[in-house]
Amino acid sequence: MSKNAPLIATAVTAASAAAGFFLLQKRAKNLKGNSFKKGEQAPIKLYYYKATGKAHQIRLALAAANLDFTEVPAASFPPTPEEKALWRKLGGNNTTNVPMLQVGDKFYCQSAAILRTVARMGGLMPANENDIDAMYFTDKLLDDAEDFRSEAYKSFVSWGATKEAAENFEKVVVPLHFTNMERQLKEAGSDFFLGDTLTVADIAIYDAVANFATSRIPGDALSEYGALKAFVKRVEANPGIAKYLKSDGYAGIMKFDLASLGH
């Protein structure tokens, strides 16, 4: 081995470290425009329909994070060919791309990815994103909420679902999922699912419960789920969410109601 080998190895290591540090600095510089510090927020636009649907948990997350946003609703449902062409051009996917979020000159699509992006923008992720268990539980709850929404969409009589499908949703699907949510909330032993601070997981569960079930079922659908019922009230008491729920923006969108289950 050459006598200079140790020196060469040291130089290579130093060069690699310097290159890595340079890349991190470059990445930080590129992300600096998306730091979303108060007073430096890039304009945010949300493209969707004038309805709760798949975009509503995103709206709630933006509200909870106190990130101002403007709605860019479709002129109609279904959208016009021109609108779909524009969404594809802006979002880049061959699908319609909505809900779609615009932050400055950047576009984000896929509702689950957007929700996580907003959570990171607004500090709604668990305090320590290196905590594997906390991040797993967050992802699990997001999937729990999405599983419930998927089942709910099968029950819309107003969109062609059968009376049997609607009854199955009320009598089988809702108790199954509400029991699971109630259990996990009790096991957490805190105001919210991941402690005493609202996170994106709480927003996703709240949206699934409030917008896809309780607003569609007569009476008090949470009467047998005391922990979940109290949880819903705590989420609605969040200052940003409370403000949004009283806003003209929220008043102006279509909500899923009793008629969607044939009541």
Order of alpha helices (4+ residues) and beta strands (2+ residues): alpha-beta-alpha-beta-alpha-beta-beta-alpha-alpha-alpha-alpha-alpha-alpha-alpha-alpha
